[in-house]
Amino acid sequence: MKQSNNKSNSYSGYSDIMFSGDENIYYQSKRDKASPYNLSYLAAWNLRPKYEDPFIPVPPRPGEPKRLGILIVLCILMVALIAVLALSFLEIVPDYTALFTKVGAEEGAEGDTLIGVSDIVYSTLRKLGMGATDVDPSELIFYTDCLENIDAVGTSFMIAYYALPVSIILTLVIAIYVFIKGIAGASARMKRRKFTYIIFLQLLFTLLGLVSGFVWSGVQLAEIMNYITGSASFNLGIGFYALIGIEVLALIFSFFAYKSKAQIMREAQEKADEINRKNLEIYKRRLPPNSIIMQ
């Protein structure tokens, strides 16, 4: 009996092919076929345990879509935004946390009044009758300028004045939400979150507050740049610039917080191919010499 690892079905010689399979090709000479044990051997050969390829390819499994470093940066930016609002409310370093600056007032080192979150919140609570009754109304610039006689102004002014505290509250709520979800995403498995949309919404609320402050300032539309750059009698404060800057940075980083689906599948396929290559090398070393792996 001759045995060959050649998979070709052609053979040169005086013998012909008696059996051809995927694993091996066997040749029998005329003398082998004349043996009385030939039929018994062929019967035993057909009943033998078939060799099965142990190599089973590992399918690609998509990994986590998140980028841990970017999520941490987003959390840090949201903490910075919350800190700016908190410091503005507590009137700590007001020169750098005030939302608006009113020029020509009596307070301040340079005769300017710095208006922070506390002024806006207390003025709103006093107008709604929900507290802040122990605060002198003359010390609340937002209440004196806008809310005290709000019923006498037009609808557009009324909407702008009430929109200012609402925009600040929603900005804070979104910052807390993004921070919590960012921490959850950095510490556990999670699906793709739409951070880009929610941070963009947060930026819109902040810009709404900017517009409300512009209505409050009484500056003409043609002089809006003076209001923004600090050349008018009522200007944006450094705290407002800080809020916008933080949110713009957060919006940019949110684009990169999660990998694209194409990148996730590509990385999963590369990892699966590497595992399959190593497994195939191990199987090849363990298989008997006459085994053929079908790929």
Secondary structure, 3 states (H helix, E strand, C coil): CEEECCCCCCCCCCCEEEEECCCCEEEECHHHHCCCCHHHHHHHHHCCCCCCCCCCCCCCCCCCCECHHHHHHHHHHHHHHHHHHHHHHHCCCHHHHCCEEECCCCCCCCCCEEECHHHHHHHHHHHHCCCCCCCCHHHCHHHHHHHCCHHHCCHHHHHHHHHHHHHHHHHHHHHHHHHHHHHHHHHCCCCCCCHHHHHHHHHHHHHHHHHHHHHHHCCCHHHHHHHHHCCCCEEECHHHHHHHHHHHHHHHHHCCCECCHHHHHHHHHHHHHHHHHHHHHHHHHHCCCCCCCCC
